[in-house]
Amino acid sequence: MAASVILLIGAVGAGKTTALTNLAGRWRSSGRDVRGILAHRVMEEGRLIGYDLEVIGEGKRVPFARRSGTGLERIGPFSFSKAGLALGRRALRESAAAQVVIVDEIGPLELKGGGWAREVVELLRESSTALILVVREELSARVREWVQPIRQSVHELRLHELVESELLALVCR
């Protein structure tokens, strides 16, 4: 039986990635098999210039999305690097057996079939892992509609509820 999906919902810059970085570290320290990807903000002179991608457990970051430049895929103001997309896709393909998989984030690119859409759909269909999908507030309804036909058990959790959530503890045991 497939495990639940949690949509971790919050505004841009609210701390979703920071919270999950800390949580994934604690879970991994306690022996849980936690895998996936985290997208860390890159700031320059107080301005968001892009994101770096981290594969959980590998401890390195690579440039992923930037406001300037050209990339393999583009959405809104961001270009996505070929190397970053390849790294994220590989990490997600290799995470199907994990207890918990974190995908930071599901955005307009994935909803249009790009980014990690294929890998996430595969995890939703084939894996029994618990999935935590990071989602911006304004996209939560669209992401739920995208996920629910594949996995019926979809829970929404707002960032401010994360610390107190028994649901997260139950789903990710």
Beta strands, then each sheet from edge to edge (+ up, - down):
strand 1: 5-10
strand 2: 34-44
strand 3: 47-55
strand 4: 61-66
strand 5: 73-75
strand 6: 78-80
strand 7: 100-106
strand 8: 130-136
strand 9: 154-158
sheet 1: 5+ 6- 4+ 3- 2+ 7+ 8+ 1+ 9+
end
